[in-house]
Amino acid sequence: MRRTILTVAVGVLALALCAGQGLAGTTGKLTGQVTDDKGEPLPGANVVLVGKRQGATTDSDGYYVVLWLDPGEHGFTASLIGYDTQTKTGVNIISDRTITLDFALKETALEMAEMVVVAERPVIEPDKT
């Protein structure tokens, strides 16, 4: 009887110690704000992990959050139509930590090639209504 109680107690203790390890995080989080060069927030800007399809879009105040990032050094790119793209490299992501990374994008002129629109009107047959 005494041995059974001791075995159960050791088993419960082992489970309790292992449960803490199971809850430990293995990914990090990146957050920040994207603004223009005057400090105004840029809603709808994209922040993307370089070389991956993982990222986020800024909210109405220019803030973003990228979740489930693998630990290590990464590069991130911020972009928005009408603004220069900015890339920051060497950002160290740490497990169970929130890293803050802000971007300030410079406004740029959009240059487009000449656009030609061609349209044809269907033939009207007067004897049909």
All heavy atoms as an XYZ file, in Angstrom:
951
protein
N       0.825     -1.178      0.000
C       0.000      0.000      0.000
C       0.880      1.255      0.000
O       0.611      2.182     -0.731
C      -0.906     -0.069      1.231
C      -1.682      1.174      1.439
S      -3.122      1.119      0.403
C      -3.973      2.498      0.995
N       1.870      1.212      0.863
C       2.752      2.367      0.984
C       3.533      2.584     -0.316
O       3.741      3.713     -0.746
C       3.700      2.128      2.149
C       4.476      3.315      2.528
C       5.202      3.020      3.785
N       5.219      4.230      4.570
C       6.016      4.436      5.559
N       6.822      3.486      5.945
N       6.012      5.562      6.203
N       3.935      1.499     -0.944
C       4.690      1.590     -2.191
C       3.808      2.146     -3.312
O       4.263      2.907     -4.157
C       5.233      0.217     -2.552
C       6.125      0.272     -3.734
C       6.839     -1.010     -3.903
N       7.822     -0.807     -4.959
C       8.584     -1.717     -5.426
N       8.524     -2.933     -4.929
N       9.433     -1.473     -6.368
N       2.539      1.804     -3.347
C       1.605      2.293     -4.355
C       1.412      3.806     -4.222
O       1.406      4.533     -5.208
C       0.244      1.573     -4.220
O       0.453      0.176     -4.264
C      -0.696      1.987     -5.319
N       1.263      4.280     -3.010
C       1.090      5.714     -2.767
C       2.348      6.464     -3.191
O       2.276      7.521     -3.817
C       0.762      5.981     -1.283
C      -0.614      5.402     -0.940
C       0.806      7.474     -0.979
C      -0.971      5.479      0.520
N       3.512      5.924     -2.888
C       4.774      6.541     -3.276
C       4.913      6.574     -4.793
O       5.317      7.590     -5.368
C       5.945      5.782     -2.641
C       7.331      6.359     -2.920
C       7.429      7.777     -2.371
C       8.394      5.477     -2.324
N       4.528      5.502     -5.474
C       4.605      5.442     -6.936
C       3.673      6.481     -7.564
O       4.048      7.174     -8.506
C       4.233      4.025     -7.435
O       5.092      3.088     -6.805
C       4.364      3.932     -8.936
N       2.478      6.588     -7.046
C       1.513      7.575     -7.561
C       2.030      8.987     -7.318
O       1.947      9.860     -8.188
C       0.120      7.363     -6.916
C      -0.814      8.513     -7.253
C      -0.475      6.043     -7.348
N       2.576      9.253     -6.159
C       3.094     10.579     -5.834
C       4.243     10.965     -6.762
O       4.319     12.098     -7.255
C       3.543     10.640     -4.380
N       5.140     10.036     -7.030
C       6.260     10.294     -7.937
C       5.733     10.537     -9.353
O       6.201     11.419    -10.069
C       7.287      9.133     -7.901
C       8.298      9.266     -9.016
C       7.982      9.094     -6.552
N       4.742      9.766     -9.765
C       4.152      9.940    -11.092
C       3.495     11.306    -11.244
O       3.653     11.985    -12.263
N       2.745     11.728    -10.253
C       2.103     13.047    -10.287
C       3.148     14.154    -10.303
O       3.020     15.135    -11.042
C       1.134     13.199     -9.090
C       0.645     14.632     -8.959
C      -0.042     12.246     -9.226
N       4.186     14.012     -9.525
C       5.258     15.003     -9.497
C       5.949     15.090    -10.855
O       6.229     16.189    -11.363
C       6.272     14.665     -8.405
C       7.452     15.636     -8.254
C       6.936     17.015     -7.869
C       8.425     15.123     -7.224
N       6.201     13.954    -11.484
C       6.838     13.940    -12.810
C       5.949     14.614    -13.844
O       6.427     15.375    -14.693
C       7.156     12.508    -13.220
N       4.665     14.332    -13.800
C       3.729     14.975    -14.731
C       3.680     16.487    -14.524
O       3.616     17.258    -15.485
C       2.330     14.380    -14.582
C       2.112     13.009    -15.202
C       0.731     12.481    -14.857
C       2.286     13.082    -16.704
N       3.691     16.918    -13.288
C       3.658     18.349    -12.995
C       4.902     19.046    -13.528
O       4.823     20.154    -14.073
C       3.528     18.568    -11.490
N       6.048     18.414    -13.394
C       7.286     19.009    -13.888
C       7.315     19.038    -15.410
O       7.795     19.991    -16.029
C       8.498     18.255    -13.342
C       8.744     18.411    -11.845
C       9.893     17.505    -11.400
C       9.027     19.856    -11.486
N       6.816     18.008    -16.056
C       6.801     17.951    -17.522
C       5.768     18.898    -18.113
O       5.944     19.398    -19.222
C       6.523     16.526    -17.997
S       7.880     15.395    -17.644
N       4.684     19.152    -17.419
C       3.634     20.035    -17.935
C       4.163     21.448    -18.129
O       3.789     22.131    -19.077
C       2.443     20.037    -16.984
N       5.035     21.885    -17.260
C       5.621     23.219    -17.406
C       6.446     23.336    -18.668
O       6.443     24.357    -19.346
N       7.148     22.286    -19.021
C       7.938     22.287    -20.242
C       7.047     22.289    -21.472
O       7.381     22.866    -22.496
C       8.873     21.074    -20.272
C       9.931     21.087    -19.199
C      10.903     22.242    -19.367
O      11.232     22.617    -20.473
N      11.319     22.817    -18.252
N       5.904     21.633    -21.391
C       4.990     21.567    -22.518
C       4.343     22.904    -22.819
O       3.938     23.179    -23.939
N       4.228     23.760    -21.826
C       3.604     25.073    -22.010
C       4.596     26.141    -22.466
O       4.195     27.244    -22.783
C       2.925     25.514    -20.709
C       1.762     24.636    -20.249
C       1.249     25.118    -18.901
C       0.650     24.627    -21.268
N       5.855     25.826    -22.482
C       6.862     26.804    -22.895
C       6.669     27.140    -24.370
O       6.426     26.269    -25.194
C       8.264     26.258    -22.660
N       6.755     28.424    -24.695
C       6.558     28.863    -26.073
C       7.754     28.566    -26.953
O       8.889     28.514    -26.497
N       7.472     28.359    -28.221
C       8.548     28.087    -29.167
C       8.596     29.121    -30.275
O       9.403     29.007    -31.186
C       8.364     26.697    -29.797
O       7.089     26.642    -30.441
C       8.455     25.606    -28.745
N       7.714     30.124    -30.229
C       7.690     31.156    -31.259
C       7.696     32.532    -30.616
O       7.413     32.684    -29.432
C       6.440     31.022    -32.159
O       5.268     31.181    -31.348
C       6.416     29.686    -32.869
N       8.005     33.525    -31.430
C       8.022     34.900    -30.963
C       6.987     35.741    -31.688
O       6.276     35.260    -32.565
N       6.918     37.021    -31.330
C       5.933     37.934    -31.890
C       6.620     39.253    -32.238
O       7.487     39.725    -31.509
C       4.823     38.157    -30.866
C       3.755     39.133    -31.308
C       2.569     39.134    -30.359
C       2.824     39.983    -29.155
N       1.608     40.202    -28.333
N       6.223     39.838    -33.370
C       6.748     41.134    -33.800
C       5.600     42.119    -33.866
O       4.526     41.806    -34.393
C       7.401     41.007    -35.178
C       8.013     42.291    -35.741
C       9.301     42.625    -35.005
C       8.279     42.152    -37.217
N       5.811     43.297    -33.340
C       4.803     44.343    -33.376
C       5.475     45.675    -33.645
O       6.687     45.815    -33.473
C       3.998     44.377    -32.060
O       2.935     45.323    -32.191
C       4.872     44.775    -30.886
N       4.708     46.648    -34.078
C       5.266     47.966    -34.339
C       4.291     48.851    -35.078
O       3.109     48.521    -35.211
N       4.798     49.969    -35.572
C       3.969     50.933    -36.290
C       4.675     51.347    -37.571
O       5.895     51.515    -37.594
C       3.689     52.162    -35.428
C       2.718     53.127    -36.069
C       2.422     54.335    -35.190
O       3.243     54.740    -34.379
N       1.245     54.900    -35.364
N       3.889     51.535    -38.632
C       4.406     52.031    -39.901
C       3.874     53.449    -40.076
O       2.663     53.675    -40.033
C       3.971     51.138    -41.080
C       4.525     51.693    -42.382
C       4.450     49.714    -40.869
N       4.806     54.406    -40.245
C       4.436     55.813    -40.423
C       5.115     56.364    -41.665
O       6.009     55.737    -42.229
C       4.880     56.654    -39.202
O       6.297     56.540    -39.056
C       4.198     56.191    -37.925
N       4.676     57.556    -42.082
C       5.388     58.227    -43.162
C       6.545     59.019    -42.562
O       6.750     59.007    -41.346
C       4.446     59.097    -43.998
C       3.811     60.233    -43.205
O       4.177     60.447    -42.030
O       2.946     60.918    -43.760
N       7.302     59.711    -43.401
C       8.473     60.428    -42.890
C       8.104     61.619    -42.007
O       8.959     62.180    -41.334
C       9.400     60.850    -44.032
C       8.668     61.620    -45.119
O       7.433     61.742    -45.052
O       9.344     62.094    -46.052
N       6.819     61.999    -41.965
C       6.360     63.091    -41.088
C       5.789     62.566    -39.775
O       5.366     63.341    -38.930
C       5.303     63.913    -41.818
C       5.842     64.589    -43.055
C       4.730     65.217    -43.843
C       5.294     65.671    -45.181
N       4.285     65.678    -46.219
N       5.728     61.239    -39.629
C       5.224     60.649    -38.393
C       3.746     60.298    -38.423
O       3.204     59.839    -37.416
N       3.079     60.482    -39.557
C       1.668     60.145    -39.674
C       1.522     58.641    -39.919
O       2.263     58.067    -40.710
C       1.022     60.915    -40.829
C       0.988     62.417    -40.616
C       0.108     62.821    -39.446
O      -0.988     62.250    -39.297
O       0.541     63.692    -38.672
N       0.549     57.984    -39.269
C       0.386     56.538    -39.458
C      -0.063     56.202    -40.875
O      -0.752     56.993    -41.531
C      -0.693     56.165    -38.442
C      -1.400     57.424    -38.125
C      -0.419     58.536    -38.324
N       0.352     55.036    -41.350
C      -0.005     54.567    -42.690
C      -0.874     53.317    -42.592
O      -0.366     52.205    -42.449
C       1.256     54.265    -43.502
C       2.136     55.454    -43.841
C       3.397     54.990    -44.550
C       1.372     56.449    -44.694
N      -2.200     53.469    -42.664
C      -3.066     52.287    -42.636
C      -2.972     51.516    -43.948
O      -2.800     52.102    -45.006
C      -4.469     52.875    -42.442
C      -4.371     54.291    -42.885
C      -2.949     54.714    -42.685
N      -3.046     50.204    -43.868
C      -3.014     49.359    -45.060
C      -1.632     49.012    -45.567
O      -1.496     48.388    -46.611
N      -0.585     49.379    -44.842
C       0.779     49.012    -45.238
C       1.018     47.534    -44.908
O       0.421     46.988    -43.984
C       1.799     49.879    -44.514
N       1.876     46.893    -45.681
C       2.181     45.475    -45.474
C       3.564     45.325    -44.848
O       4.515     45.948    -45.308
C       2.145     44.717    -46.798
C       0.746     44.657    -47.358
O      -0.188     44.347    -46.641
N       0.600     44.970    -48.625
N       3.657     44.485    -43.836
C       4.934     44.128    -43.215
C       5.086     42.625    -43.400
O       4.248     41.850    -42.933
C       4.973     44.506    -41.727
C       6.286     44.066    -41.096
C       4.758     45.995    -41.548
N       6.147     42.212    -44.106
C       6.308     40.815    -44.494
C       7.689     40.309    -44.103
O       8.682     41.030    -44.218
C       6.110     40.666    -46.027
C       6.269     39.225    -46.459
C       4.765     41.206    -46.452
N       7.747     39.055    -43.656
C       9.006     38.380    -43.365
C       9.705     38.098    -44.694
O       9.100     37.519    -45.602
C       8.717     37.071    -42.615
C       9.876     36.174    -42.253
C      10.833     36.876    -41.297
C       9.357     34.904    -41.607
N      10.955     38.544    -44.834
C      11.686     38.402    -46.093
C      11.841     36.922    -46.451
O      12.239     36.110    -45.621
C      13.080     39.070    -45.990
C      13.913     38.791    -47.225
C      12.929     40.570    -45.775
N      11.481     36.584    -47.681
C      11.618     35.229    -48.166
C      10.473     34.300    -47.799
O      10.485     33.131    -48.152
N       9.490     34.800    -47.086
C       8.343     33.977    -46.676
C       7.056     34.709    -47.062
O       7.085     35.846    -47.511
C       8.341     33.751    -45.154
C       9.588     33.144    -44.612
C       9.503     31.658    -44.606
C      10.774     31.095    -44.001
N      10.655     29.815    -43.484
N       5.941     34.052    -46.851
C       4.651     34.668    -47.119
C       3.954     35.035    -45.819
O       2.747     35.191    -45.773
C       3.792     33.712    -47.934
C       4.385     33.459    -49.308
C       3.593     32.485    -50.093
N       2.238     32.982    -50.289
C       1.348     32.417    -51.065
N       1.661     31.322    -51.723
N       0.135     32.911    -51.176
N       4.714     35.179    -44.762
C       4.169     35.465    -43.448
C       4.306     36.958    -43.166
O       5.357     37.549    -43.378
C       4.926     34.651    -42.399
C       4.358     34.726    -41.021
C       5.101     33.812    -40.070
O       6.101     33.204    -40.420
N       4.607     33.715    -38.861
N       3.233     37.577    -42.683
C       3.290     38.990    -42.398
C       1.958     39.503    -41.891
O       1.101     38.734    -41.463
N       1.787     40.830    -41.953
C       0.569     41.461    -41.457
C       0.343     42.774    -42.193
O       1.251     43.325    -42.810
C       0.676     41.713    -39.956
N      -0.888     43.275    -42.078
C      -1.267     44.570    -42.634
C      -1.579     45.507    -41.476
O      -2.180     45.094    -40.483
C      -2.504     44.422    -43.541
O      -2.191     43.498    -44.573
C      -2.888     45.738    -44.163
N      -1.198     46.773    -41.613
C      -1.411     47.725    -40.524
C      -2.879     48.109    -40.398
O      -3.626     48.119    -41.370
C      -0.574     48.995    -40.734
O      -0.928     49.597    -41.985
C       0.908     48.685    -40.723
N      -3.272     48.445    -39.178
C      -4.639     48.887    -38.922
C      -4.771     50.380    -39.208
O      -3.871     50.990    -39.782
C      -5.052     48.546    -37.487
C      -4.227     49.273    -36.425
O      -3.423     50.162    -36.783
O      -4.389     48.951    -35.239
N      -5.876     50.986    -38.801
C      -6.135     52.396    -39.111
C      -5.148     53.348    -38.436
O      -5.001     54.491    -38.864
C      -7.562     52.769    -38.719
O      -7.756     52.550    -37.332
N      -4.465     52.888    -37.393
C      -3.472     53.713    -36.706
C      -2.046     53.353    -37.092
O      -1.090     53.834    -36.481
C      -3.632     53.588    -35.190
C      -4.969     54.130    -34.712
O      -5.419     55.156    -35.260
O      -5.568     53.520    -33.809
N      -1.881     52.480    -38.085
C      -0.556     52.110    -38.568
C       0.125     51.006    -37.782
O       1.284     50.692    -38.032
N      -0.569     50.375    -36.831
C       0.033     49.321    -36.013
C      -0.179     47.950    -36.652
O      -1.181     47.709    -37.320
C      -0.562     49.313    -34.604
C      -0.141     50.501    -33.788
C      -0.991     51.592    -33.635
C       1.114     50.541    -33.188
C      -0.602     52.690    -32.894
C       1.508     51.639    -32.446
C       0.647     52.713    -32.302
O       1.042     53.803    -31.574
N       0.776     47.045    -36.429
C       0.694     45.682    -36.956
C       1.199     44.701    -35.914
O       1.915     45.069    -34.983
C       1.510     45.542    -38.248
C       2.997     45.633    -38.020
C       3.755     44.494    -37.798
C       3.653     46.856    -37.987
C       5.114     44.567    -37.564
C       5.004     46.949    -37.759
C       5.727     45.796    -37.544
O       7.072     45.881    -37.301
N       0.836     43.424    -36.080
C       1.309     42.339    -35.223
C       1.533     41.123    -36.109
O       0.641     40.721    -36.850
C       0.282     41.983    -34.120
C       0.761     40.792    -33.306
C       0.022     43.164    -33.225
N       2.725     40.537    -36.034
C       3.037     39.301    -36.750
C       3.287     38.229    -35.689
O       4.185     38.363    -34.868
C       4.276     39.444    -37.661
C       4.527     38.151    -38.424
C       4.110     40.610    -38.615
N       2.479     37.160    -35.722
C       2.559     36.095    -34.730
C       3.283     34.875    -35.277
O       3.460     34.737    -36.484
C       1.143     35.687    -34.309
C       0.277     36.787    -33.708
C      -1.136     36.280    -33.497
C       0.868     37.285    -32.406
N       3.651     33.972    -34.392
C       4.228     32.657    -34.689
C       5.491     32.743    -35.533
O       5.654     32.026    -36.514
C       3.193     31.759    -35.363
C       1.968     31.567    -34.547
C       1.892     31.075    -33.281
C       0.632     31.902    -34.913
N       0.595     31.072    -32.849
C      -0.196     31.574    -33.841
C       0.056     32.437    -36.060
C      -1.559     31.773    -33.865
C      -1.306     32.633    -36.076
C      -2.093     32.301    -34.998
N       6.411     33.598    -35.133
C       7.699     33.718    -35.830
C       8.714     32.773    -35.193
O       8.826     32.699    -33.968
C       8.211     35.151    -35.752
C       7.383     36.182    -36.510
C       7.822     37.595    -36.149
C       7.499     35.951    -38.002
N       9.457     32.077    -36.037
C      10.507     31.190    -35.539
C      11.637     32.023    -34.932
O      11.974     33.091    -35.453
C      11.065     30.329    -36.668
C      10.039     29.334    -37.189
O       9.197     28.891    -36.378
O      10.081     29.011    -38.391
N      12.244     31.555    -33.843
C      13.355     32.283    -33.233
C      14.547     32.371    -34.179
O      14.753     31.505    -35.021
C      13.715     31.449    -32.009
C      12.556     30.552    -31.767
C      11.878     30.364    -33.085
N      15.311     33.443    -34.037
C      16.499     33.646    -34.862
C      16.485     35.022    -35.506
O      15.597     35.840    -35.254
N      17.484     35.286    -36.339
C      17.570     36.573    -37.031
C      16.799     36.526    -38.332
O      16.937     35.586    -39.110
C      19.033     36.938    -37.291
C      19.753     37.398    -36.047
C      21.046     38.120    -36.359
O      21.327     38.376    -37.540
O      21.768     38.424    -35.408
N      15.984     37.555    -38.555
C      15.148     37.637    -39.739
C      15.218     39.047    -40.318
O      15.639     39.988    -39.654
C      13.690     37.318    -39.400
C      13.474     35.937    -38.866
N      13.518     34.826    -39.653
C      13.219     35.497    -37.604
C      13.280     33.752    -38.905
N      13.106     34.134    -37.657
N      14.739     39.172    -41.539
C      14.579     40.472    -42.174
C      13.100     40.718    -42.430
O      12.337     39.790    -42.692
N      12.683     41.984    -42.345
C      11.291     42.352    -42.560
C      11.216     43.520    -43.531
O      12.057     44.419    -43.493
C      10.616     42.725    -41.232
C      10.483     41.557    -40.304
C      11.473     41.271    -39.394
C       9.373     40.729    -40.362
C      11.374     40.186    -38.535
C       9.262     39.642    -39.523
C      10.258     39.368    -38.608
N      10.189     43.504    -44.381
C       9.993     44.543    -45.383
C       8.634     45.190    -45.165
O       7.633     44.501    -45.007
C      10.050     43.944    -46.801
O      11.327     43.345    -46.988
C       9.839     45.004    -47.854
N       8.616     46.530    -45.178
C       7.369     47.291    -45.097
C       7.157     47.984    -46.432
O       8.093     48.571    -46.992
C       7.434     48.316    -43.974
N       5.923     47.915    -46.949
C       5.645     48.526    -48.243
C       4.206     49.030    -48.296
O       3.326     48.516    -47.606
C       5.875     47.519    -49.373
O       4.997     46.431    -49.235
N       4.005     50.041    -49.140
C       2.688     50.609    -49.395
C       2.771     51.336    -50.721
O       3.783     51.991    -51.009
C       2.281     51.580    -48.274
C       0.907     52.231    -48.395
C      -0.210     51.188    -48.312
C       0.716     53.270    -47.309
N       1.735     51.234    -51.537
C       1.724     51.905    -52.838
C       1.856     53.408    -52.612
O       1.162     53.991    -51.775
C       0.436     51.574    -53.604
C       0.419     50.094    -53.948
C       0.310     52.419    -54.859
C      -0.853     49.622    -54.599
N       2.752     54.029    -53.354
C       2.998     55.457    -53.217
C       4.133     55.791    -52.261
O       4.442     56.956    -52.051
N       4.741     54.753    -51.675
C       5.838     54.953    -50.726
C       6.972     53.999    -51.083
O       6.745     52.917    -51.623
C       5.384     54.683    -49.287
C       4.403     55.718    -48.780
C       3.045     55.590    -49.022
C       4.851     56.826    -48.077
C       2.147     56.539    -48.569
C       3.961     57.781    -47.620
C       2.613     57.635    -47.870
O       1.721     58.575    -47.434
N       8.210     54.410    -50.763
C       9.360     53.531    -50.976
C       9.288     52.345    -50.030
O       8.862     52.478    -48.882
C      10.670     54.283    -50.733
C      11.025     55.229    -51.862
O      10.601     54.969    -52.996
O      11.729     56.229    -51.592
N       9.726     51.190    -50.490
C       9.789     49.989    -49.661
C      11.009     50.078    -48.753
O      12.072     50.506    -49.169
C       9.886     48.741    -50.553
O       8.728     48.694    -51.391
C       9.977     47.485    -49.738
N      10.832     49.667    -47.504
C      11.944     49.699    -46.547
C      12.138     48.298    -45.976
O      11.177     47.647    -45.574
C      11.654     50.683    -45.417
C      12.789     50.837    -44.446
C      12.475     51.836    -43.341
O      11.331     52.161    -43.079
N      13.508     52.319    -42.690
N      13.389     47.839    -45.950
C      13.724     46.522    -45.409
C      14.678     46.688    -44.235
O      15.649     47.438    -44.317
C      14.369     45.636    -46.486
O      13.460     45.492    -47.568
C      14.714     44.262    -45.935
N      14.397     45.977    -43.154
C      15.285     45.955    -41.989
C      15.714     44.512    -41.759
O      14.882     43.620    -41.669
C      14.578     46.517    -40.757
C      14.275     47.995    -40.883
C      13.760     48.585    -39.595
C      13.522     50.081    -39.765
N      13.053     50.686    -38.516
N      17.028     44.297    -41.678
C      17.571     42.955    -41.491
C      18.197     42.827    -40.109
O      18.425     43.819    -39.421
C      18.626     42.632    -42.566
O      19.656     43.611    -42.488
C      18.012     42.641    -43.957
N      18.478     41.596    -39.727
C      19.137     41.353    -38.441
C      18.219     41.524    -37.252
O      18.681     41.773    -36.142
N      16.917     41.365    -37.443
C      15.966     41.474    -36.338
C      15.951     40.139    -35.606
O      15.639     39.106    -36.180
C      14.547     41.811    -36.855
C      13.575     41.912    -35.693
C      14.574     43.091    -37.664
N      16.326     40.162    -34.330
C      16.451     38.939    -33.544
C      15.126     38.617    -32.860
O      14.701     39.314    -31.950
C      17.565     39.087    -32.515
C      17.928     37.764    -31.879
O      17.639     36.708    -32.425
N      18.569     37.828    -30.728
N      14.475     37.542    -33.310
C      13.225     37.086    -32.711
C      13.562     36.070    -31.630
O      14.344     35.145    -31.844
C      12.302     36.442    -33.778
C      12.002     37.448    -34.893
C      11.023     35.917    -33.149
C      11.261     38.681    -34.453
N      12.949     36.242    -30.450
C      13.209     35.382    -29.299
C      11.908     34.715    -28.885
O      10.847     35.338    -28.899
C      13.777     36.215    -28.124
C      15.047     36.947    -28.572
C      14.041     35.347    -26.906
C      15.514     38.000    -27.598
N      11.978     33.435    -28.514
C      10.787     32.704    -28.074
C      10.135     33.385    -26.881
O      10.826     33.867    -25.974
C      11.145     31.269    -27.678
O      11.611     30.566    -28.790
N       8.809     33.416    -26.895
C       8.012     33.997    -25.796
C       8.291     35.478    -25.554
O       8.076     35.972    -24.458
C       8.229     33.235    -24.492
C       7.363     32.003    -24.397
O       6.434     31.863    -25.206
O       7.613     31.180    -23.503
N       8.775     36.186    -26.553
C       9.044     37.618    -26.409
C       8.331     38.390    -27.522
O       8.147     37.890    -28.618
C      10.536     37.915    -26.496
C      11.366     37.278    -25.433
C      11.350     38.121    -24.155
N      12.350     37.671    -23.218
C      12.083     36.909    -22.173
N      10.876     36.503    -21.937
N      13.039     36.543    -21.358
N       7.987     39.640    -27.217
C       7.433     40.547    -28.218
C       8.504     41.557    -28.585
O       9.001     42.285    -27.728
C       6.191     41.285    -27.676
O       5.205     40.304    -27.330
C       5.631     42.223    -28.715
N       8.871     41.587    -29.854
C       9.888     42.501    -30.360
C       9.167     43.645    -31.070
O       8.233     43.411    -31.837
C      10.838     41.785    -31.345
C      11.435     40.514    -30.715
C      11.923     42.717    -31.851
C      12.230     40.747    -29.464
N       9.592     44.885    -30.826
C       8.989     46.050    -31.464
C       9.900     46.541    -32.575
O      11.099     46.731    -32.367
C       8.764     47.177    -30.434
O       7.919     46.673    -29.396
C       8.104     48.371    -31.084
N       9.317     46.740    -33.769
C      10.066     47.212    -34.932
C       9.189     48.209    -35.688
O       8.147     47.848    -36.225
C      10.435     46.030    -35.832
C      11.246     46.345    -37.083
C      12.626     46.888    -36.701
C      11.393     45.109    -37.947
N       9.607     49.477    -35.701
C       8.859     50.532    -36.385
C       9.499     50.846    -37.730
O      10.716     50.735    -37.897
C       8.817     51.802    -35.533
C       8.046     51.594    -34.231
O       7.105     50.778    -34.224
O       8.391     52.242    -33.236
N       8.661     51.254    -38.687
C       9.111     51.641    -40.015
C       8.642     53.058    -40.304
O       7.537     53.434    -39.921
C       8.522     50.715    -41.089
C       9.051     49.317    -41.058
C       8.412     48.337    -40.310
C      10.173     48.967    -41.780
C       8.884     47.038    -40.291
C      10.653     47.671    -41.766
C      10.010     46.705    -41.017
N       9.481     53.849    -41.001
C       9.118     55.187    -41.481
C       9.366     55.194    -42.987
O      10.508     55.171    -43.437
C       9.947     56.254    -40.785
N       8.280     55.202    -43.762
C       8.386     55.129    -45.217
C       8.367     56.523    -45.827
O       7.644     57.406    -45.364
C       7.226     54.304    -45.786
C       7.073     52.885    -45.243
C       5.912     52.189    -45.929
C       8.340     52.093    -45.416
N       9.159     56.710    -46.892
C       9.213     57.982    -47.609
C       8.262     57.947    -48.793
O       8.184     56.950    -49.510
C      10.632     58.262    -48.105
C      11.618     58.496    -47.002
C      12.988     58.786    -47.553
C      13.985     58.960    -46.416
N      15.332     59.200    -46.908
N       7.556     59.046    -48.985
C       6.626     59.146    -50.100
C       7.389     59.222    -51.415
O       8.454     59.832    -51.496
C       5.759     60.403    -49.933
C       4.567     60.424    -50.838
C       3.612     61.555    -50.490
O       3.806     62.220    -49.462
O       2.681     61.768    -51.279
N       6.852     58.586    -52.453
C       7.491     58.580    -53.753
C       6.430     58.761    -54.826
O       5.267     58.435    -54.624
C       8.278     57.271    -53.990
O       8.964     57.358    -55.226
C       7.374     56.071    -54.025
N       6.846     59.290    -55.956
C       5.917     59.482    -57.069
C       5.730     58.159    -57.804
O       6.666     57.390    -57.979
C       6.456     60.535    -58.021
N       4.496     57.923    -58.221
C       4.214     56.713    -59.002
C       4.485     57.005    -60.468
O       3.999     57.992    -61.010
C       2.755     56.295    -58.842
C       2.358     55.761    -57.474
C       0.859     55.490    -57.447
C       3.106     54.489    -57.175
N       5.271     56.151    -61.083
C       5.555     56.296    -62.502
C       4.932     55.122    -63.233
O       5.206     53.968    -62.926
C       7.065     56.325    -62.737
C       7.733     57.525    -62.113
C       9.229     57.532    -62.359
O       9.694     56.806    -63.249
O       9.922     58.256    -61.642
N       4.083     55.467    -64.211
C       3.417     54.419    -64.967
C       3.671     54.622    -66.448
O       3.878     55.740    -66.913
C       1.916     54.435    -64.696
C       1.554     54.137    -63.251
S      -0.197     54.154    -62.952
C      -0.715     52.747    -63.913
N       3.635     53.538    -67.179
C       3.779     53.615    -68.628
C       2.476     54.109    -69.238
O       1.427     54.128    -68.598
C       4.143     52.240    -69.177
N       2.544     54.488    -70.501
C       1.366     54.960    -71.212
C       0.318     53.863    -71.279
O       0.624     52.702    -71.522
C       1.774     55.368    -72.630
C       0.649     55.835    -73.486
C       1.129     56.199    -74.877
O       2.209     56.786    -75.011
O       0.416     55.858    -75.822
N      -0.945     54.242    -71.072
C      -2.027     53.274    -71.096
C      -2.973     53.622    -72.244
O      -3.444     54.752    -72.346
C      -2.795     53.302    -69.779
C      -3.868     52.246    -69.686
S      -4.809     52.323    -68.152
C      -3.565     52.016    -66.940
N      -3.238     52.666    -73.124
C      -4.127     52.868    -74.266
C      -5.366     52.016    -74.057
O      -5.271     50.803    -73.844
C      -3.428     52.479    -75.589
C      -4.375     52.638    -76.754
C      -2.166     53.305    -75.770
N      -6.529     52.647    -74.131
C      -7.797     51.942    -73.970
C      -8.482     51.885    -75.322
O      -8.690     52.903    -75.972
C      -8.701     52.657    -72.945
C     -10.033     51.945    -72.822
C      -7.998     52.751    -71.610
N      -8.842     50.699    -75.754
C      -9.525     50.504    -77.030
C     -10.853     49.825    -76.739
O     -10.905     48.810    -76.061
C      -8.682     49.626    -77.982
C      -9.419     49.392    -79.281
C      -7.329     50.257    -78.216
N     -11.935     50.410    -77.276
C     -13.252     49.829    -77.066
C     -13.998     49.785    -78.384
O     -13.834     50.647    -79.243
C     -14.022     50.657    -76.055
N     -14.816     48.789    -78.536
C     -15.644     48.670    -79.728
C     -17.089     48.572    -79.296
O     -17.405     47.930    -78.303
C     -15.243     47.427    -80.530
C     -13.891     47.548    -81.169
C     -13.575     46.341    -82.045
O     -14.505     45.597    -82.407
O     -12.396     46.166    -82.349
N     -17.938     49.213    -80.076
C     -19.355     49.197    -79.790
C     -20.015     48.152    -80.686
O     -19.710     48.079    -81.877
C     -19.905     50.586    -80.083
C     -21.239     50.829    -79.561
C     -21.530     52.293    -79.680
N     -22.901     52.451    -80.097
C     -23.496     53.585    -80.212
N     -22.823     54.699    -79.999
N     -24.748     53.656    -80.565
N     -20.927     47.355    -80.142
C     -21.568     46.344    -80.980
C     -22.444     46.992    -82.059
O     -22.956     48.094    -81.887
C     -22.406     45.540    -79.994
C     -22.585     46.421    -78.815
C     -21.402     47.327    -78.773
N     -22.591     46.294    -83.163
C     -23.393     46.784    -84.272
C     -24.862     46.819    -83.855
O     -25.387     45.885    -83.271
C     -23.215     45.866    -85.518
C     -24.083     46.339    -86.654
C     -21.749     45.830    -85.909
N     -25.530     47.937    -84.181
C     -26.958     48.072    -83.863
C     -27.770     47.661    -85.092
O     -27.581     48.201    -86.182
C     -27.290     49.523    -83.462
C     -26.509     49.891    -82.208
C     -28.784     49.686    -83.236
C     -26.660     51.317    -81.785
N     -28.663     46.733    -84.894
C     -29.539     46.310    -85.982
C     -30.882     47.007    -85.804
O     -31.619     46.745    -84.847
C     -29.697     44.786    -85.965
C     -28.364     44.073    -86.162
C     -28.488     42.571    -86.100
O     -29.584     42.050    -86.402
O     -27.492     41.930    -85.759
N     -31.250     47.901    -86.752
C     -32.460     48.711    -86.570
C     -33.759     47.903    -86.612
O     -34.776     48.359    -86.073
C     -32.403     49.709    -87.722
C     -31.447     49.147    -88.696
C     -30.537     48.247    -87.947
N     -33.764     46.729    -87.198
C     -35.008     45.991    -87.294
C     -35.262     45.113    -86.059
O     -36.298     44.430    -86.000
C     -35.034     45.139    -88.557
C     -33.874     44.169    -88.615
O     -32.877     44.448    -87.949
O     -33.980     43.143    -89.328
N     -34.365     45.128    -85.099
C     -34.546     44.361    -83.860
C     -34.654     45.330    -82.689
O     -33.933     46.310    -82.613
C     -33.377     43.401    -83.644
C     -33.314     42.314    -84.687
C     -32.217     41.346    -84.336
C     -32.155     40.255    -85.383
N     -31.102     39.295    -85.112
N     -35.562     45.049    -81.809
C     -35.708     45.915    -80.635
C     -35.049     45.318    -79.438
O     -34.823     44.155    -79.324
C     -37.190     46.153    -80.316
O     -37.801     44.907    -80.107
C     -37.845     46.925    -81.428
